[in-house]
Amino acid sequence: MQGNFNTLKFTQLIMGLLIVVASACNKTDGGQTVVATDSLSTPVVDSNAVVFKAEVADGMVRFRTQAGKFGYQTEKGEVMIPATYKMAFDFKNGLAKVKKAELFGMIDTAGKEIIPFQYEKLQSISEGKIAYMAAEKWGYLNLQNEIVIPPTFDSARVFAADLAAVRVDGSWGYIDVKGKFVVKPKFQDAWPFSEGFAHCLLDGMWGYINPQGKTMIPFKFYNAGPFEDGKAYALTESHWLVIDKTGKCVESCEPPKEGEQHSEGDGHDHGGGEDGHKH
């Protein structure tokens, strides 16, 4: 009788352990649901599970799967372009830059290939032109994949107001739509025009020029950003302030008091990329 009792207790103990193991194996692993058929099976993660979603751009939402592939869906979650890309960027003006294998191309919102996957680097389309890199040099394409400005520059940024900042021999200047310099290279850094002004770095200080290269606001700031609605952020020795197109401070003119945190504004981080959209 005692033997039968011990056998029963042992059986109940084993069954309890199996239930605990099965329950643990079917919980989430790193945020993803895993499935195990028995205690010896390897948990399986759903590689198609969406782990990241970007903001809506041109009615499309860029997403990334557990497998590290990118695709696009609607705001309601309907997949419009399957996740097959190694890298992808938000849509702008109906086009998105995507990467297959080790090369970039561009697709439209239907997933149709507009610019073939044959470029080492591409930038966003701006004013009908796309900066591209080939053999370590930058040039510009049109939407028909035709070269409109040959790749002769060390760096290049997007066109704005029919001008683009490019770098040659360590200095930045501005070219027109034919690739001709209209502002000769002399700057340490230069960014796209915005509202008729471009912020540039000269002799270690930031200032603003017009499309003819004339200095409109002296090179006296430690950092600066593009103009938006007639205002721009600029950094003095003590703090960030807001200036108008005459260079006069119009907001945050006084240094913050001790213990106060001063807003750093927007658009002043010049480490954001070649295209000039992220400063």
Number of C-alpha atoms within 10 A of each C-alpha: 5 6 7 9 9 11 11 10 10 12 10 11 11 10 10 11 11 13 11 10 13 15 12 14 20 15 15 13 14 8 9 15 15 17 17 17 11 12 14 7 10 12 18 14 17 14 13 13 14 18 14 12 16 13 12 15 17 15 14 25 22 24 24 23 18 15 16 18 18 24 25 29 20 16 14 8 12 11 16 15 20 13 22 18 17 18 19 23 19 20 23 17 13 15 22 25 23 24 22 14 9 12 16 23 21 24 19 17 19 11 15 11 15 16 24 12 18 14 16 15 17 26 24 25 23 19 14 13 23 24 27 24 20 15 9 13 15 22 24 28 20 17 13 10 13 12 16 16 20 16 21 19 17 17 23 30 28 25 27 18 15 15 24 26 28 29 22 15 10 13 17 26 24 29 20 17 16 12 18 12 16 15 21 15 20 19 19 17 20 29 30 23 25 17 15 15 23 23 27 27 22 17 10 14 15 24 24 28 20 17 16 10 15 11 16 16 20 13 19 19 19 17 22 29 26 25 22 12 9 14 20 24 25 26 20 14 10 10 16 25 23 20 22 17 16 11 16 13 17 12 14 15 13 11 14 14 8 6 6 8 8 13 11 14 15 13 19 19 14 17 9 12 12 19 23 22 15 13 17
